[in-house]
Amino acid sequence: MVGRSTTRQVRGLAAVLSVAALVALAACVPPPPEPAQGRDPNDAPRAAEPAYRERGPYDVGVTSVQLSDRSMEVWYPVDPGDAEGPADEYHIRRFVSAAFDALIPPDVDPPFVTDAVRDVPASDDGPFPLVLFSHGFASYRFQSTFLTTHLASWGFVVVSPDYLERGLRAVLGEPPARARSDLGVADEAIRVARELGGDPGHLLAGTVDPAAVYPVGHSAGGGTSLRLLGRPDVHSAIPLAAGLSIQNLLEGRLPLPPGKAVTWIAAPADRIVGIDDVRRGFDYTAGERRIVEVGGSGHVNAFSDICEIGEGGVVALARATGLPIPEGLLVLGDDGCPVPPYRDSPEVWEEVRHFVTAELRYRSGLDADPVGLGDAVTSQLDDVVRYRHDP
């Protein structure tokens, strides 16, 4: 029998070895790079103007496009007054597996009404910069129409394919017949968007600028956006609620090449992606970089429509109907939906809309000078609790 003093010695030795292991691991992590030097946004004439909180000058159209084995949604600018017709809406029930759909009562199918009109003529002001939106785990291509429609109103064509391999239907037991990589899906989405932009007979004719593509993604989609920095036509990325883990660094998986700008937008109260991982991503960004931390937000409410579907969000709907969904998945889908300290989505969407739009307009050249990216802009955006940028 081991005595108490021996037990204490063993525990003490284990603690020492644990600390030593952590020190050894830390020694294997490469040091963060020096930040790249670009233009200081504080020097711009409209540095403090939160210009992109509100909808832009264009009306917004939306159309569905069929890729080789999945669908893609496209939002695009429309001349003011030309978006005649009912507002487009979607039903999340379309994206669950057949087995789960059979369990849902027929009358449970709340729509989410978006700020776009389906299949109306596109503006002739193009071509417009191309944005690729990548949804997160257990999600779907319409996930963040609060943002995709907003970007279209400010002069972007936004494409959002279904990443079926990590989509809601697959997580609920119905994966696609053929699994593909997220980069393979993204590559096809970009190629098809450019082809349609060059097709004189298509609705999107003349709308897509083929020179570059600007990836934006939420959670797992943020990882997709960062990996797309390896493309020569991608010069910047915006990951939402996505970070860089110590494990990524130890394994040499650092999708942050020099010369590429990254804007990290996150929530300090996110229980799915820790804020330390997001800050680490900022620290290890070798190009121009900024980080925006939005208070009152979790993993979902500031970055998607999900908390606004039905009464109390998708998870509240699932719990009310008694669906046998794993608790971990419910936590993922509910993080940030409106219970204190979290805010209602429309109250925190404006910060995300502004910074994403401002960054994209600057990087794409729609704004010659950065607008609303100086430090003073935070005084007019109540829920920004931390903002840093280099230079």
SVG drawing of the C-alpha trace seen along z (x, -y; Angstrom):
<svg xmlns="http://www.w3.org/2000/svg" viewBox="-49 -64 61 66">
<polyline fill="none" stroke="black" stroke-width="0.4" points="0.0,0.0 1.4,-3.4 1.6,-5.9 0.2,-9.5 3.7,-11.0 4.5,-8.8 1.2,-9.7 2.0,-13.4 5.5,-12.9 4.0,-11.1 1.5,-13.8 4.2,-16.4 6.4,-14.7 3.4,-14.4 2.8,-18.1 6.4,-18.9 6.5,-16.6 3.2,-18.2 4.7,-21.7 7.9,-20.5 5.8,-19.0 4.0,-22.3 7.3,-24.2 8.7,-21.7 5.6,-22.1 5.8,-25.9 9.4,-25.7 8.2,-24.0 5.7,-26.7 7.2,-29.1 7.3,-32.8 4.7,-35.1 5.9,-37.2 6.3,-40.9 3.2,-42.6 3.2,-43.9 3.2,-47.6 0.4,-49.1 -1.6,-52.3 -2.7,-53.4 -6.5,-53.7 -6.5,-56.5 -4.9,-58.7 -7.9,-58.3 -10.3,-61.2 -13.3,-59.0 -11.5,-56.9 -14.1,-57.4 -17.3,-57.0 -19.4,-53.9 -20.6,-54.2 -21.6,-50.5 -23.9,-49.8 -27.0,-50.4 -28.1,-49.0 -26.3,-50.3 -27.5,-52.1 -28.4,-49.0 -31.4,-46.8 -30.6,-43.1 -31.4,-40.2 -30.8,-36.5 -30.7,-33.4 -29.9,-29.7 -27.2,-28.1 -26.6,-24.4 -23.0,-23.2 -21.9,-19.7 -23.4,-18.0 -24.9,-20.7 -26.6,-24.1 -25.1,-27.6 -26.9,-30.8 -25.9,-34.1 -26.8,-37.6 -26.1,-40.5 -26.7,-44.3 -29.9,-45.6 -30.6,-49.1 -32.8,-51.0 -36.4,-50.4 -35.8,-47.3 -36.3,-44.7 -40.0,-44.3 -41.7,-41.3 -42.0,-39.6 -39.0,-39.4 -37.2,-36.1 -37.5,-33.7 -36.0,-30.3 -37.1,-27.4 -34.4,-25.6 -36.5,-22.5 -35.3,-22.0 -31.8,-21.3 -32.5,-18.6 -32.2,-14.9 -35.3,-12.9 -35.4,-11.0 -35.5,-14.1 -38.0,-15.8 -40.4,-12.9 -40.2,-13.6 -41.1,-17.3 -44.8,-18.2 -46.2,-19.4 -47.0,-22.9 -43.5,-23.5 -41.8,-25.3 -41.1,-29.0 -39.7,-31.0 -36.8,-33.5 -37.6,-36.5 -34.5,-38.0 -33.6,-41.4 -33.5,-40.2 -35.9,-39.5 -35.5,-36.4 -34.3,-36.5 -34.7,-40.2 -32.5,-41.9 -28.9,-42.7 -27.5,-46.2 -25.6,-47.3 -23.0,-49.0 -20.8,-45.9 -18.5,-44.1 -18.6,-43.8 -16.0,-42.2 -16.7,-38.6 -17.2,-37.4 -17.2,-33.7 -19.2,-33.0 -18.5,-29.7 -21.0,-28.5 -20.0,-26.6 -20.5,-23.1 -24.0,-21.8 -25.2,-24.6 -26.4,-25.5 -25.8,-28.0 -28.4,-30.6 -27.0,-30.7 -26.0,-34.4 -28.3,-36.3 -28.2,-39.2 -24.6,-39.7 -24.7,-38.3 -27.7,-40.6 -26.0,-43.6 -22.8,-43.1 -24.7,-42.9 -26.4,-46.2 -22.9,-47.8 -21.7,-46.5 -20.6,-42.9 -21.6,-39.7 -21.8,-37.1 -21.8,-33.3 -22.5,-30.8 -22.3,-27.1 -23.5,-24.2 -20.6,-22.5 -22.6,-19.3 -19.9,-17.3 -20.2,-19.5 -23.8,-20.6 -26.8,-20.2 -28.2,-17.3 -25.0,-15.4 -24.7,-16.0 -28.2,-14.7 -27.3,-11.4 -27.6,-12.0 -24.1,-12.7 -23.6,-13.4 -23.0,-10.4 -19.6,-11.6 -17.5,-13.6 -15.4,-16.5 -12.9,-18.8 -14.0,-22.3 -11.4,-23.8 -12.6,-21.7 -16.2,-23.0 -14.9,-26.6 -12.8,-26.3 -15.9,-25.1 -18.1,-27.9 -15.6,-30.6 -15.1,-29.1 -18.9,-28.8 -19.6,-32.3 -17.0,-33.7 -18.3,-31.6 -21.9,-32.9 -20.6,-36.4 -19.1,-36.0 -22.3,-34.4 -24.2,-37.0 -27.4,-35.0 -27.4,-34.6 -28.9,-36.7 -25.5,-37.4 -23.9,-38.5 -21.4,-41.3 -21.7,-41.3 -18.6,-39.3 -15.1,-40.8 -12.8,-37.9 -9.6,-39.6 -9.9,-38.4 -12.1,-36.7 -12.7,-37.7 -13.4,-34.8 -15.5,-35.3 -16.5,-32.4 -18.1,-31.5 -16.5,-29.0 -15.5,-26.0 -16.1,-28.2 -13.5,-30.7 -11.0,-27.9 -12.0,-27.5 -11.5,-31.2 -8.0,-31.1 -7.0,-28.1 -8.1,-29.9 -5.3,-32.4 -3.1,-29.9 -4.8,-30.9 -3.0,-33.6 -6.3,-35.5 -7.0,-35.7 -5.3,-38.6 -7.3,-38.8 -9.7,-36.8 -12.3,-37.5 -12.8,-34.6 -15.8,-35.0 -15.7,-33.2 -12.7,-31.1 -9.2,-30.9 -5.8,-29.3 -5.1,-26.6 -1.8,-25.7 -2.3,-22.2 -2.3,-23.9 1.0,-25.6 2.6,-22.4 1.6,-20.5 2.8,-23.2 -0.7,-23.9 -0.4,-27.7 -2.6,-28.9 -1.4,-32.5 1.0,-33.2 3.0,-36.5 1.5,-39.4 -2.1,-38.3 -4.4,-40.5 -6.7,-39.0 -9.5,-40.6 -10.5,-38.4 -14.0,-39.1 -15.0,-37.3 -16.9,-37.2 -15.1,-37.1 -18.1,-35.1 -18.0,-32.5 -18.2,-29.0 -17.4,-27.1 -14.3,-28.9 -12.2,-30.4 -11.2,-34.0 -7.6,-33.1 -7.5,-31.1 -8.8,-34.1 -6.2,-36.4 -3.5,-33.8 -4.6,-33.9 -4.2,-37.7 -0.8,-37.4 0.4,-34.9 -1.0,-36.8 2.0,-37.8 0.2,-40.3 -1.8,-43.4 -4.2,-42.4 -7.0,-43.6 -9.2,-42.0 -12.7,-43.1 -14.3,-41.6 -18.0,-42.0 -19.6,-42.1 -23.0,-40.6 -22.3,-37.9 -21.6,-34.2 -20.8,-31.8 -24.1,-32.2 -26.1,-35.4 -23.7,-38.0 -22.7,-35.9 -25.9,-34.2 -29.6,-34.3 -30.1,-31.2 -31.2,-32.9 -33.9,-34.8 -35.6,-31.8 -39.0,-31.1 -39.6,-32.0 -36.2,-32.0 -34.1,-30.5 -33.6,-27.1 -32.5,-25.3 -35.6,-26.6 -37.7,-25.2 -35.9,-21.8 -36.3,-21.6 -40.0,-22.5 -40.7,-19.7 -38.7,-17.1 -36.4,-16.1 -33.6,-13.6 -30.7,-16.0 -27.5,-15.4 -26.9,-18.0 -23.6,-19.0 -25.2,-20.0 -27.9,-22.0 -25.2,-23.9 -23.4,-24.7 -26.6,-26.0 -27.7,-28.0 -24.5,-29.7 -25.3,-33.4 -29.1,-33.2 -30.8,-35.8 -30.4,-35.0 -28.2,-37.2 -25.4,-38.2 -26.1,-37.8 -27.9,-40.4 -30.6,-40.0 -29.0,-39.4 -30.1,-42.6 -28.4,-44.6 -24.9,-43.0 -25.3,-42.5 -24.5,-46.1 -20.9,-45.8 -20.3,-42.7 -21.9,-44.3 -19.9,-47.5 -16.4,-45.9 -16.9,-43.2 -18.2,-45.7 -15.5,-48.3 -12.7,-45.8 -14.0,-44.3 -14.6,-47.7 -11.0,-48.8 -9.3,-45.5 -11.3,-45.3 -10.6,-49.0 -14.2,-50.1 -12.9,-52.6 -9.6,-54.2 -9.1,-55.0 -10.3,-52.9 -13.6,-54.0 -14.6,-53.5 -11.5,-51.4 -9.8,-53.9 -9.8,-53.5 -12.3,-56.3 -15.1,-54.4 -15.6,-52.2 -17.1,-55.1 -20.1,-54.8 -20.4,-51.1 -21.6,-50.2 -20.9,-46.5 -17.2,-46.6 -15.3,-45.8 -11.8,-45.5 -10.4,-46.6 -6.8,-46.3 -5.1,-46.7 -1.5,-46.8 -0.2,-49.2"/>
</svg>
